[in-house]
């Protein structure tokens, strides 16, 4: 039900330290590693290169100096996939399309930008692009929607209020949102779905949010980097919730 993969079980005792730092002689029936050994050797690499290509724009670079009066670059970190020179690139949520003309990393001019690299991209056309927009390959479009179904983990001591307008931060995009509907709340001990609109600290469930501006996102299970967001209480500036996008509700 939790859609977990590669689950590994270790018998441990926090009180006695059994199988935490080293394998305990009090569990001779257990032949596996200690918790520390497992954490130091478990495979954590996620291959982001084979996922759809995404780069949220962190900063529009416009020096506007005498030497660089025509310079216009879009700086950010490639979340997933690979940008190659001459790729057809779409800017979202506007939908404008251009061709990738140049890639910069300091003084270098590589022919490709892969996941994890912080780069400045240049397009052939002058397009109105700002912080919060996302650059994607034109043949790998994400979902663009203002009505989004998502799993929510509530992280604030103050209960969720469906009448309040919150902020949602999706990568570099910040916009207003409201909790439009509570689909269900998860009973954490039994994984049963309850019809309960009252979310308090550590509650988990599924909601539908409505955003003031469209978000260009992927489903969390397909591309985690572009499938998650946080909810911020604009009154206190506290992060009050974590979202995992599951579908467009439009």
C-alpha positions as CSV (number, residue, x, y, z in Angstrom):
1,X,0.0,0.0,0.0
2,X,2.9,2.4,0.7
3,X,4.5,1.5,-2.7
4,X,7.9,1.0,-1.1
5,X,10.7,-0.8,-2.9
6,X,13.7,-2.7,-1.6
7,X,12.5,-3.0,1.9
8,X,15.1,-4.5,4.3
9,X,14.4,-5.6,7.9
10,X,16.9,-5.3,10.8
11,X,16.2,-6.4,14.4
12,X,17.6,-3.8,16.7
13,X,17.3,-2.7,20.3
14,X,17.9,0.9,21.0
15,X,18.1,0.2,24.8
16,X,21.0,-2.3,24.5
17,X,22.4,-1.2,21.1
18,X,21.9,-4.6,19.6
19,X,22.6,-4.6,15.8
20,X,22.9,-0.8,15.8
21,X,26.7,-0.2,15.6
22,X,27.8,-3.8,15.4
23,X,26.1,-7.2,15.0
24,X,24.8,-8.5,18.4
25,X,25.6,-11.9,19.8
26,X,22.1,-11.8,21.4
27,X,20.5,-12.4,18.0
28,X,22.5,-15.4,16.6
29,X,19.5,-16.2,14.3
30,X,20.1,-12.9,12.4
31,X,22.9,-13.2,9.9
32,X,22.7,-9.8,8.3
33,X,24.6,-6.5,8.8
34,X,24.3,-4.0,11.6
35,X,22.2,-0.9,11.0
36,X,25.3,1.3,10.7
37,X,27.0,-1.1,8.2
38,X,23.8,-1.2,6.1
39,X,23.4,2.6,6.0
40,X,27.1,2.9,4.9
41,X,26.8,0.5,2.1
42,X,23.2,0.7,0.8
43,X,22.8,1.9,-2.7
44,X,21.3,5.5,-2.7
45,X,22.1,6.7,-6.2
46,X,19.0,7.5,-8.3
47,X,19.6,7.7,-12.0
48,X,18.1,11.0,-12.9
49,X,19.6,11.0,-16.4
50,X,17.0,8.7,-17.8
51,X,14.1,10.8,-16.5
52,X,12.4,13.7,-18.3
53,X,14.6,16.8,-18.7
54,X,13.8,19.6,-16.3
55,X,15.5,22.8,-15.2
56,X,13.7,25.4,-13.0
57,X,14.9,28.9,-13.7
58,X,16.6,30.3,-10.6
59,X,17.8,33.5,-12.0
60,X,17.6,35.4,-15.3
61,X,21.1,36.7,-16.1
62,X,21.1,40.2,-17.7
63,X,24.3,42.0,-17.0
64,X,23.3,44.9,-19.4
65,X,26.9,46.1,-19.6
66,X,28.6,47.7,-22.7
67,X,30.3,44.4,-23.5
68,X,27.3,42.2,-22.7
69,X,24.3,44.4,-23.6
70,X,22.6,41.5,-25.5
71,X,23.4,38.8,-23.0
72,X,20.4,36.9,-21.7
73,X,21.0,33.6,-19.9
74,X,18.8,31.4,-17.7
75,X,20.6,30.0,-14.7
76,X,19.5,27.0,-12.6
77,X,20.2,23.4,-11.6
78,X,19.2,20.6,-14.0
79,X,16.8,18.5,-11.9
80,X,16.7,15.5,-14.2
81,X,17.5,14.3,-17.7
82,X,19.9,15.9,-20.2
83,X,19.9,19.1,-22.3
84,X,21.9,18.9,-25.5
85,X,22.8,21.7,-27.9
86,X,20.1,22.3,-30.5
87,X,17.4,20.6,-28.4
88,X,13.9,22.0,-28.9
89,X,13.1,23.5,-25.5
90,X,9.7,24.6,-24.1
91,X,9.2,27.2,-21.4
92,X,6.4,26.5,-18.9
93,X,3.8,27.5,-18.0
94,X,3.8,30.0,-20.9
95,X,4.3,27.2,-23.5
96,X,6.8,29.2,-25.7
97,X,9.3,27.1,-27.7
98,X,12.8,27.8,-28.8
99,X,16.1,26.0,-29.5
100,X,19.0,25.6,-27.0
101,X,21.8,27.7,-28.4
102,X,24.5,27.6,-25.8
103,X,25.3,26.0,-22.4
104,X,27.6,27.7,-19.9
105,X,29.4,26.5,-16.8
106,X,31.7,29.4,-15.8
107,X,34.0,29.7,-18.8
108,X,33.3,26.3,-20.2
109,X,30.9,25.6,-23.1
110,X,29.8,22.0,-22.8
111,X,27.6,20.4,-25.4
112,X,25.3,18.8,-22.8
113,X,24.0,19.6,-19.3
114,X,23.0,16.6,-17.2
115,X,21.1,16.1,-13.9
116,X,22.8,17.8,-10.9
117,X,24.7,20.4,-13.0
118,X,24.3,24.1,-12.2
119,X,24.3,25.8,-15.6
120,X,23.3,28.9,-17.6
121,X,21.2,28.1,-20.7
122,X,20.9,30.3,-23.8
123,X,18.0,30.1,-26.3
124,X,18.0,31.2,-29.9
125,X,14.9,33.4,-29.4
126,X,14.2,36.2,-26.9
127,X,11.4,34.9,-24.8
128,X,9.8,36.4,-21.7
129,X,11.1,34.1,-19.0
130,X,11.3,34.7,-15.3
131,X,12.3,33.0,-12.0
132,X,9.9,30.2,-11.3
133,X,9.5,29.1,-14.9
134,X,10.8,25.7,-16.0
135,X,12.7,24.7,-19.1
136,X,11.9,21.3,-20.5
137,X,12.5,19.3,-23.7
138,X,9.6,19.9,-26.1
139,X,9.0,16.2,-26.5
140,X,9.0,15.5,-22.7
141,X,6.3,17.8,-21.5
142,X,5.1,17.7,-17.8
143,X,1.6,18.2,-16.5
144,X,0.5,21.9,-16.3
145,X,-2.4,22.5,-14.0
146,X,-3.8,24.7,-11.3
147,X,-5.9,22.0,-9.7
148,X,-3.6,19.2,-8.3
149,X,-4.2,16.1,-6.3
150,X,-1.4,15.4,-3.9
151,X,-0.4,13.5,-0.8
152,X,0.0,15.9,2.1
153,X,2.0,15.5,5.3
154,X,1.0,18.3,7.8
155,X,4.0,19.6,9.7
156,X,2.6,22.5,11.8
157,X,1.3,22.5,15.4
158,X,-1.5,24.7,14.1
159,X,-4.2,22.6,12.3
160,X,-4.7,22.9,8.6
161,X,-7.4,25.5,7.7
162,X,-9.2,25.1,4.4
163,X,-10.4,28.7,4.5
164,X,-6.8,30.1,4.6
165,X,-4.8,31.0,1.6
166,X,-1.3,29.4,1.8
167,X,1.8,29.7,-0.3
168,X,3.1,26.7,-2.3
169,X,6.8,26.5,-3.2
170,X,7.5,24.2,-6.2
171,X,11.2,24.3,-7.0
172,X,11.8,28.1,-7.6
173,X,8.1,28.8,-8.2
174,X,6.2,30.5,-5.4
175,X,2.5,31.1,-5.7
176,X,-0.7,31.2,-3.6
177,X,-2.8,28.2,-3.0
178,X,-5.8,26.9,-1.1
179,X,-6.7,23.4,0.1
180,X,-9.7,22.9,-2.2
181,X,-10.8,19.5,-1.0
182,X,-9.7,16.8,1.5
183,X,-10.0,13.4,-0.3
184,X,-9.1,11.3,2.7
185,X,-6.8,11.2,5.8
186,X,-4.7,8.1,6.3
187,X,-4.9,6.2,9.6
188,X,-1.2,5.7,10.1
189,X,-1.5,2.5,12.2
190,X,-3.8,0.6,9.9
191,X,-3.4,2.5,6.6
192,X,-7.2,2.8,6.4
193,X,-8.5,5.9,4.6
194,X,-10.7,8.1,6.8
195,X,-13.1,10.8,5.8
196,X,-11.8,13.5,8.0
197,X,-11.1,17.1,7.1
198,X,-9.1,18.0,10.3
199,X,-5.4,17.7,9.6
200,X,-3.1,18.3,12.6
201,X,0.6,17.8,13.3
202,X,2.0,14.7,11.5
203,X,-1.3,13.8,9.8
204,X,-1.0,12.3,6.3
205,X,-3.6,12.2,3.6
206,X,-4.6,13.2,0.1
207,X,-5.9,16.6,-0.8
208,X,-6.7,18.7,-3.9
209,X,-5.0,22.1,-4.0
210,X,-5.9,25.0,-6.2
211,X,-3.1,27.3,-7.1
212,X,-3.2,30.9,-8.3
213,X,-0.8,30.2,-11.1
214,X,-0.3,27.0,-13.1
215,X,2.4,24.6,-11.9
216,X,4.4,22.5,-14.4
217,X,5.0,19.2,-12.5
218,X,5.6,15.5,-12.8
219,X,4.0,12.7,-10.8
220,X,6.0,12.1,-7.7
221,X,6.4,8.4,-8.4
222,X,7.8,9.1,-11.8
223,X,10.1,12.1,-11.1
224,X,10.5,13.0,-7.5
225,X,12.6,16.2,-8.1
226,X,9.7,17.8,-10.0
227,X,6.9,16.1,-8.2
228,X,7.1,17.6,-4.8
229,X,6.5,20.9,-3.1
230,X,6.0,22.6,0.3
231,X,3.2,24.6,1.8
232,X,4.1,27.8,3.6
233,X,1.9,29.8,6.0
234,X,2.1,33.4,4.7
235,X,1.2,34.8,8.1
236,X,4.2,33.2,9.9
237,X,6.5,32.2,7.0
238,X,6.7,28.7,8.5
239,X,6.7,25.5,6.3
240,X,3.5,23.8,7.4
241,X,3.2,20.9,4.9
242,X,4.9,18.7,2.3
243,X,3.3,17.7,-0.9
244,X,3.8,14.8,-3.3
245,X,1.9,15.3,-6.5
246,X,-0.2,12.4,-7.7
247,X,-2.4,13.7,-10.5
248,X,-4.0,16.7,-12.1
249,X,-7.5,17.2,-10.8
250,X,-8.7,19.2,-13.7
